[in-house]
């Protein structure tokens, strides 16, 4: 039982945190498993639950309550009250920032617990979960806490209605109750990327975590209560996309939706936003990020970063390099060195500090990766390394390298979202040709280039049709740098100053005197 005191002086509030208790990673975990609505953990109205599974051995961690439309309605009503009438609506921007700072501090205090939950629920290697999944989540909330009292309007020099004079100003205002739907590959970090900006801007939020990875979101909800967030400012609703997610999309009082997921589901999200109440939406969708490696690169750096571009977080990474183009004169050496690096990777229990490669997130996704490899080989690709399930329990896949992938091969165009390196050669000196091939995709999330020629690097970065271009590095994201894609990789930005605009509306006020 947590005993909390509200910031507004409304007296003490009590929150009961029903939890499954277990000992994992040499620590005692208390895992919330109910819906978090209006500051309380509650049963779903239907009483329905679903299992969440540890991909390391496919054991059931616990059963989590499943939110349906009726639960969404209650959560949105609470978000609506807090936005228009409640304590949240009256809170000073600086006080809102103080709440976000306090939340970040609590997350830091519980970082090892959160990282352990992330590991057992998503298969993330613990050391990576602690540094990136959780570490960047904490950094994100601190970054946006600092923005709360720095959201400014403008003075606009309009023409005067002579003989009188006019003053025109703009105000940046929060949009209203926001619905967020986040994916399973970085469960807490994807929550933080959207939630930080949405709350800093002054919105209230109802969020649906992925139904295969709900646990860190529920633990985070507990920390928001401990930090003193007003009941209803944030609700966390585990459930399916077709029921809980769709109810959020269709709700007439949700004024903005932020979604990260596949392009196919993104189309449904956009359509639902339009049909319900023309709500604003931002979409971070699929990718097939090209990485171009020229012969004049630092080969050791290119191999090291090329490995990270594909195998980071087991390949379950939205900006993973979906296709590597390697200049022909160094192609064979690059592939040989990549194979040697794959052989060194320790595959195993993600809680083992020496593990480099953990299990894939869930069974359906794991099978899709095996099918991806089979189909690409049938269409002419060469399986240079891996491509099979590791001979042990759990959803472990060997790091995989496919070569001789022609431009018309399935693997050249489709995202695997797994530990599959796809390598194609390009002719020496054919910069414009490789650019055309790299851009021959409907995706445009990220991209990269390795070369020691600055002119070549700048020409390629200018020519690549992607929201992010890495030069002689990869996966280097930061909370201050905006993140988002072009084409069917979506629109709108997470992170940085730009993300705040996704959760704000501009009001124009004109006065005459």
Beta strands, then each sheet from edge to edge (+ up, - down):
strand 1: 2-5
strand 2: 12-15
strand 3: 19-24
strand 4: 27-32
strand 5: 35-37
strand 6: 40-42
strand 7: 49-54
strand 8: 59-65
strand 9: 155-156
strand 10: 166-174
strand 11: 177-181
strand 12: 204-208
strand 13: 234-236
strand 14: 256-260
strand 15: 280-284
strand 16: 289-293
strand 17: 321-327
strand 18: 382-385
strand 19: 400-403
strand 20: 420-426
strand 21: 443-444
strand 22: 446-450
strand 23: 468-471
strand 24: 486-487
strand 25: 490-491
strand 26: 504-512
sheet 1: 1+ 2-
sheet 2: 3+ 4-
sheet 3: 5+ 6-
sheet 4: 7+ 8-
sheet 5: 9+ 10- 26+
sheet 6: 13+ 12+ 11+ 14+ 15+ 25-
sheet 7: 18+ 19- 20- 17- 16- 22- 23-
sheet 8: 21+ 24-
end
